[in-house]
Amino acid sequence: MGVQTTKFIAAGAEKMYWALLLHIILLFVTYEHVYSQHCHEDGADSCDDTHEALEGNRWQFHCIGKGDDECVRLEEYYSHAPEYRRYEHAVFLKPNHAGEVIDVNIVPGKTHQMIAKAVDPPIYEIPNFLSDEECEYVKKKALATGMVHSRLFGANPDTNIEDLKGPDVFRISRQTWLRRDNSDIMMTSWKDRIEKLTKMPRKYIEDSEPFQVVNYGVGGHYHAHTDSASPGPEEMLRQKELPCCYQTDCPIDKNVQLCCKVCRYMTVLVYLNDVEEGGQTAYPFADLPGEDLQEKLKSGDYLNLSKHCNDATIAVRPRKGMAVMWYNHAKDPTTGLIGDPLLSAYHGSCDVTKGEKWIANMWISVPPYEHWDKPSSFNT
């Protein structure tokens, strides 16, 4: 490249820099001028209203130099009233259509893909979220921690679940929790990936429950359920004033629903092995029209995945290292926090018919506006 060409390129870059700087200065001066002019013309009483109105466009200054995703997030944040700008807002990534493929960078030097399986609720597959070695590490860590028989949330602790067998039993599996350990590089890396994948504020990831690891043997299953608060209108009304369970020290027993509500805004599930046969993650109502969904839900029979696995509108086959991400709640358009539960988010694990199935769950909890400033019991 010749000397003249190099000088030409350098001069052009310098002009672009000064033009951008001038643009920023003009935006700022215009903002302050308009604000000042309105205040002097309309009197002190209108100053606060003027400031609030102009603050709605303030995101433009913060957006410069940031990526498109961050700009959209900032624009949405600054469009809210001041009382809803005291905290970080949740993110709701909705695909344009099933089958859409979105490239994401969640580890340095590598591009992953988010493959949309459904729109309502948004469900994504992310192949190769964990490597084979990382999957084996999580299984080994879970076994060392100690696996116990799974219980239903709020189930009677006196029930001897080891005696429960067969397709009519709602849940047959073993599980453990991998407690918070910031010295564990692998687990910290996993949280980093989840943050980049979901685009959720790190605070909500750190505030949420520990990772859960679950193992299903032959005949193991979990009939269709919701990961979060009950979507029934009466239950929602009764629980409205309750804090989120992750913000309390409520005992996990049959009376826990009187103490708190589950606020798992979204789920990231990772398959830790290939299942020889069965074990699909089924969503019986995903992308169903409202009337059809209500009819199937009312019958109750379609929740039994031992009988109706093949009737589910979406069924994801386990593949080692693949993550599946979905939303259990809508996002409240006013507060930017957790919204109404999504009926379409019912899901479960079909029966394993050969081999075994290992998964890890990460739930990201978000509070309602009434409890936005209440600390998490998991991040103290």
C-alpha positions as CSV (number, residue, x, y, z in Angstrom):
1,M,0.0,0.0,0.0
2,G,1.5,3.4,-1.0
3,V,2.3,6.2,1.3
4,Q,-0.3,8.5,-0.2
5,T,-3.0,5.9,0.2
6,T,-2.1,5.3,3.8
7,K,-2.2,9.1,4.5
8,F,-5.6,9.3,2.7
9,I,-7.1,6.5,4.9
10,A,-5.7,8.0,8.1
11,A,-7.1,11.4,7.2
12,G,-10.5,9.9,6.4
13,A,-10.6,8.1,9.8
14,E,-9.7,11.3,11.6
15,K,-12.5,13.2,9.9
16,M,-15.0,10.4,10.9
17,Y,-13.8,10.6,14.5
18,W,-14.2,14.4,14.7
19,A,-17.6,14.2,12.9
20,L,-18.9,11.7,15.5
21,L,-17.6,13.7,18.4
22,L,-19.3,16.8,17.0
23,H,-22.5,14.9,16.6
24,I,-22.4,13.8,20.3
25,I,-21.7,17.4,21.5
26,L,-24.6,18.8,19.4
27,L,-27.0,16.2,20.8
28,F,-26.0,17.0,24.3
29,V,-26.1,20.8,23.8
30,T,-29.5,20.5,22.1
31,Y,-30.8,18.4,25.0
32,E,-29.7,20.9,27.6
33,H,-30.9,23.9,25.5
34,V,-34.4,22.4,25.1
35,Y,-34.6,21.5,28.7
36,S,-33.4,24.9,29.9
37,Q,-35.7,26.8,27.4
38,H,-38.8,24.8,28.5
39,C,-38.0,25.5,32.2
40,H,-37.6,29.2,31.8
41,E,-40.7,29.6,29.6
42,D,-43.1,27.4,31.6
43,G,-41.8,28.0,35.1
44,A,-40.3,25.9,37.7
45,D,-43.3,23.7,38.1
46,S,-42.9,22.3,34.6
47,C,-39.2,21.6,34.9
48,D,-39.6,18.1,36.4
49,D,-42.1,17.1,33.7
50,T,-39.8,18.5,31.0
51,H,-36.8,16.6,32.4
52,E,-38.8,13.3,32.6
53,A,-40.0,13.7,29.0
54,L,-36.5,14.4,27.7
55,E,-35.0,11.6,29.7
56,G,-37.0,9.2,27.5
57,N,-34.5,10.0,24.7
58,R,-31.4,10.1,26.9
59,W,-30.6,6.5,25.9
60,Q,-29.1,7.8,22.7
61,F,-26.1,9.2,24.5
62,H,-25.5,5.9,26.4
63,C,-26.0,3.9,23.3
64,I,-23.0,5.3,21.3
65,G,-20.3,2.8,20.9
66,K,-22.4,-0.2,22.1
67,G,-23.8,-3.1,20.2
68,D,-27.3,-3.3,18.8
69,D,-28.5,-5.6,21.5
70,E,-27.3,-3.3,24.2
71,C,-28.8,-0.2,22.4
72,V,-32.2,-1.9,22.2
73,R,-32.0,-2.7,25.9
74,L,-31.1,0.9,26.8
75,E,-33.8,2.4,24.6
76,E,-36.4,0.2,26.3
77,Y,-35.1,1.0,29.8
78,Y,-35.1,4.8,29.2
79,S,-38.6,4.7,27.8
80,H,-40.0,3.7,31.2
81,A,-41.1,6.1,33.9
82,P,-38.5,7.0,36.5
83,E,-40.0,4.6,39.1
84,Y,-39.3,1.7,36.8
85,R,-35.7,2.8,36.1
86,R,-34.4,2.0,39.6
87,Y,-33.5,-1.5,38.7
88,E,-32.3,-3.6,35.7
89,H,-35.0,-4.9,33.4
90,A,-35.5,-8.5,32.3
91,V,-35.1,-9.4,28.6
92,F,-37.6,-11.4,26.5
93,L,-36.1,-12.8,23.2
94,K,-39.0,-13.7,20.9
95,P,-38.2,-15.3,17.5
96,N,-39.9,-14.1,14.3
97,H,-40.9,-17.7,13.5
98,A,-40.2,-21.3,14.4
99,G,-37.1,-22.4,12.6
100,E,-35.3,-19.1,12.8
101,V,-31.6,-19.4,13.4
102,I,-29.7,-16.7,15.4
103,D,-26.0,-16.6,15.7
104,V,-24.7,-15.8,19.2
105,N,-21.2,-15.5,20.7
106,I,-21.1,-17.1,24.1
107,V,-17.5,-18.3,24.2
108,P,-14.5,-16.5,22.8
109,G,-13.6,-17.3,19.2
110,K,-16.7,-19.5,18.6
111,T,-20.2,-18.9,17.2
112,H,-23.1,-20.8,18.6
113,Q,-26.6,-21.0,17.1
114,M,-30.0,-20.4,18.8
115,I,-32.6,-22.5,16.8
116,A,-36.2,-21.4,17.5
117,K,-38.4,-24.4,18.0
118,A,-41.5,-22.4,19.0
119,V,-42.7,-18.8,19.3
120,D,-45.3,-19.2,22.2
121,P,-43.5,-19.7,24.4
122,P,-40.1,-18.8,22.8
123,I,-38.2,-22.1,22.9
124,Y,-34.6,-22.3,21.6
125,E,-32.2,-25.2,21.0
126,I,-28.5,-24.3,21.5
127,P,-26.3,-27.2,20.2
128,N,-22.8,-27.7,21.9
129,F,-23.6,-25.4,24.8
130,L,-21.3,-27.6,26.9
131,S,-18.5,-29.8,25.7
132,D,-18.4,-33.6,26.3
133,E,-15.7,-33.0,29.0
134,E,-17.8,-30.4,30.7
135,C,-20.9,-32.6,30.7
136,E,-18.9,-35.4,32.4
137,Y,-17.5,-32.9,34.9
138,V,-21.0,-31.9,36.0
139,K,-22.2,-35.5,36.3
140,K,-19.2,-36.4,38.4
141,K,-19.7,-33.4,40.6
142,A,-23.4,-34.3,41.1
143,L,-22.6,-37.9,42.0
144,A,-20.0,-36.7,44.5
145,T,-22.5,-34.3,46.0
146,G,-25.1,-37.1,46.4
147,M,-28.2,-37.8,44.5
148,V,-31.6,-38.1,46.2
149,H,-35.1,-39.0,45.0
150,S,-36.9,-36.0,43.5
151,R,-39.9,-34.6,45.3
152,L,-42.7,-32.4,43.9
153,F,-42.5,-28.8,45.0
154,G,-44.7,-28.5,48.2
155,A,-45.3,-32.3,48.4
156,N,-45.9,-34.0,51.7
157,P,-42.5,-34.7,53.2
158,D,-43.9,-37.9,54.9
159,T,-44.5,-39.6,51.5
160,N,-42.2,-42.5,50.9
161,I,-41.4,-41.7,47.3
162,E,-39.0,-44.7,46.9
163,D,-42.2,-46.9,46.9
164,L,-43.8,-44.9,44.0
165,K,-43.6,-46.5,40.6
166,G,-45.3,-46.5,37.3
167,P,-46.7,-44.1,34.7
168,D,-49.4,-42.7,37.0
169,V,-46.7,-41.3,39.3
170,F,-46.1,-37.7,38.4
171,R,-42.3,-37.7,38.8
172,I,-39.7,-40.4,39.0
173,S,-36.1,-39.2,39.1
174,R,-33.1,-38.5,41.3
175,Q,-31.5,-35.1,41.7
176,T,-29.0,-32.9,43.6
177,W,-28.1,-29.2,43.8
178,L,-24.7,-27.8,42.9
179,R,-24.2,-25.0,45.4
180,R,-22.7,-21.7,44.7
181,D,-18.9,-21.9,44.3
182,N,-17.2,-19.0,42.6
183,S,-13.9,-20.8,42.8
184,D,-15.2,-23.4,40.4
185,I,-14.0,-22.1,37.0
186,M,-16.3,-24.4,35.0
187,M,-19.4,-23.3,36.9
188,T,-18.5,-19.7,36.6
189,S,-17.9,-20.1,32.9
190,W,-21.3,-21.7,32.6
191,K,-22.9,-18.6,34.2
192,D,-21.0,-16.4,31.8
193,R,-22.4,-18.3,28.9
194,I,-25.9,-18.1,30.2
195,E,-25.6,-14.3,30.6
196,K,-24.4,-13.9,27.0
197,L,-27.1,-16.4,25.7
198,T,-30.1,-14.9,27.5
199,K,-28.8,-11.3,27.6
200,M,-30.2,-11.1,31.1
201,P,-28.6,-8.8,33.7
202,R,-26.0,-10.7,35.6
203,K,-27.7,-9.7,38.9
204,Y,-30.6,-12.0,38.2
205,I,-28.4,-14.9,37.3
206,E,-26.3,-14.5,40.5
207,D,-29.5,-14.1,42.6
208,S,-31.1,-17.3,41.3
209,E,-31.1,-20.9,42.7
210,P,-28.1,-23.2,42.4
211,F,-27.8,-25.5,39.4
212,Q,-30.0,-28.6,39.7
213,V,-28.8,-31.9,38.2
214,V,-31.4,-34.6,37.5
215,N,-31.0,-38.3,36.5
216,Y,-33.8,-40.5,35.0
217,G,-33.4,-44.2,34.8
218,V,-35.6,-46.6,32.7
219,G,-39.2,-45.6,33.3
220,G,-38.1,-42.3,34.7
221,H,-40.3,-39.3,33.7
222,Y,-41.7,-36.0,34.8
223,H,-45.3,-35.3,33.6
224,A,-46.1,-31.8,32.2
225,H,-45.8,-29.0,34.7
226,T,-44.7,-25.4,34.9
227,D,-41.4,-24.4,36.4
228,S,-42.8,-21.3,38.0
229,A,-45.9,-19.9,39.7
230,S,-49.2,-21.6,39.1
231,P,-50.9,-20.0,36.1
232,G,-54.4,-20.4,37.5
233,P,-56.2,-17.0,38.0
234,E,-57.3,-17.8,41.6
235,E,-53.8,-19.0,42.6
236,M,-52.2,-15.9,41.0
237,L,-54.5,-13.6,42.9
238,R,-53.8,-15.4,46.2
239,Q,-50.1,-15.4,45.7
240,K,-49.9,-11.8,44.4
241,E,-48.6,-10.3,47.6
242,L,-46.3,-13.1,48.5
243,P,-42.5,-12.7,48.0
244,C,-40.6,-14.9,45.6
245,C,-39.2,-18.1,47.2
246,Y,-35.7,-17.2,46.2
247,Q,-36.0,-14.1,48.3
248,T,-37.1,-15.9,51.4
249,D,-36.1,-18.7,53.8
250,C,-39.4,-20.5,53.5
251,P,-39.1,-24.3,54.3
252,I,-39.7,-26.5,51.2
253,D,-42.6,-28.6,52.5
254,K,-46.3,-29.0,51.9
255,N,-47.1,-25.5,53.2
256,V,-44.5,-23.6,51.2
257,Q,-47.2,-22.1,48.8
258,L,-48.5,-20.2,51.8
259,C,-45.1,-18.6,52.4
260,C,-43.8,-17.7,48.9
261,K,-44.3,-18.1,45.2
262,V,-41.9,-19.4,42.5
263,C,-40.6,-16.7,40.2
264,R,-38.6,-18.6,37.7
265,Y,-38.8,-16.3,34.7
266,M,-37.0,-18.6,32.4
267,T,-35.3,-21.9,32.2
268,V,-32.0,-23.1,30.6
269,L,-31.8,-26.9,30.5
270,V,-28.7,-28.8,29.4
271,Y,-28.5,-32.4,28.3
272,L,-25.5,-34.2,29.9
273,N,-25.7,-37.4,27.8
274,D,-27.3,-38.9,24.7
275,V,-30.3,-41.0,25.7
276,E,-30.6,-44.4,23.9
277,E,-34.4,-44.3,23.7
278,G,-37.1,-41.9,25.0
279,G,-36.5,-39.1,27.4
280,Q,-37.7,-36.3,25.1
281,T,-38.5,-32.9,26.6
282,A,-42.1,-32.4,25.6
283,Y,-44.2,-29.2,25.4
284,P,-47.8,-30.3,25.0
285,F,-49.2,-26.8,24.4
286,A,-46.5,-24.9,22.6
287,D,-47.7,-22.7,19.8
288,L,-51.3,-23.9,20.2
289,P,-54.1,-21.4,19.6
290,G,-55.7,-20.2,22.8
291,E,-58.9,-22.2,22.5
292,D,-57.1,-25.5,21.7
293,L,-54.7,-24.9,24.6
294,Q,-57.5,-24.3,27.1
295,E,-59.4,-27.4,25.9
296,K,-56.4,-29.7,26.3
297,L,-55.4,-28.2,29.6
298,K,-58.9,-28.5,31.0
299,S,-59.0,-32.2,30.2
300,G,-55.8,-32.7,32.2
301,D,-55.1,-36.0,30.4
302,Y,-52.5,-34.4,28.1
303,L,-50.2,-33.7,31.1
304,N,-49.5,-37.4,31.4
305,L,-46.5,-37.7,29.2
306,S,-46.3,-41.5,29.7
307,K,-49.4,-41.6,27.6
308,H,-49.2,-38.5,25.5
309,C,-45.6,-37.8,24.8
310,N,-46.2,-38.2,21.0
311,D,-49.1,-35.8,21.1
312,A,-47.0,-32.9,22.3
313,T,-46.7,-30.1,19.7
314,I,-42.9,-29.9,20.4
315,A,-40.7,-32.7,21.6
316,V,-36.9,-32.1,21.9
317,R,-34.6,-35.2,21.6
318,P,-31.8,-35.1,24.1
319,R,-28.3,-34.6,22.7
320,K,-25.2,-34.4,24.8
321,G,-24.1,-30.8,25.5
322,M,-27.2,-29.2,23.9
323,A,-29.1,-26.5,25.8
324,V,-32.8,-25.8,25.6
325,M,-34.0,-22.3,26.7
326,W,-37.5,-21.1,27.2
327,Y,-39.6,-18.6,29.1
328,N,-42.1,-19.5,31.8
329,H,-43.4,-15.9,32.1
330,A,-44.1,-13.0,29.9
331,K,-42.3,-9.7,30.6
332,D,-44.4,-7.1,32.3
333,P,-44.5,-4.2,29.7
334,T,-44.9,-1.6,32.3
335,T,-42.3,-2.6,35.0
336,G,-39.9,-4.5,32.8
337,L,-39.9,-7.3,35.4
338,I,-41.6,-10.7,35.7
339,G,-45.1,-10.8,34.1
340,D,-47.9,-13.3,33.9
341,P,-47.2,-17.0,33.7
342,L,-47.3,-18.5,30.2
343,L,-49.8,-21.4,29.9
344,S,-48.0,-22.6,26.8
345,A,-44.8,-23.2,28.9
346,Y,-46.1,-26.5,30.3
347,H,-43.4,-29.1,29.7
348,G,-42.0,-32.4,31.0
349,S,-39.8,-35.4,30.5
350,C,-41.1,-38.3,28.6
351,D,-40.4,-41.8,29.8
352,V,-36.8,-43.1,29.3
353,T,-37.3,-46.5,27.6
354,K,-33.7,-47.5,27.3
355,G,-30.5,-46.3,29.0
356,E,-30.6,-43.2,31.3
357,K,-31.0,-39.5,31.0
358,W,-28.9,-36.7,32.7
359,I,-29.8,-33.0,32.6
360,A,-28.8,-29.8,34.4
361,N,-31.3,-27.0,35.1
362,M,-30.6,-23.3,35.5
363,W,-33.6,-21.2,36.5
364,I,-33.3,-17.4,36.2
365,S,-35.7,-15.8,38.7
366,V,-37.0,-12.2,38.4
367,P,-39.1,-10.5,41.0
368,P,-42.3,-8.6,40.6
369,Y,-42.3,-4.9,41.0
370,E,-43.6,-5.1,44.6
371,H,-40.5,-6.9,45.7
372,W,-37.8,-5.6,43.2
373,D,-35.5,-4.5,46.1
374,K,-35.8,-7.6,48.3
375,P,-32.5,-9.4,48.3
376,S,-31.9,-13.0,47.3
377,S,-31.3,-15.6,49.9
378,F,-28.9,-17.3,47.5
379,N,-26.7,-14.3,47.0
380,T,-26.0,-12.9,50.5
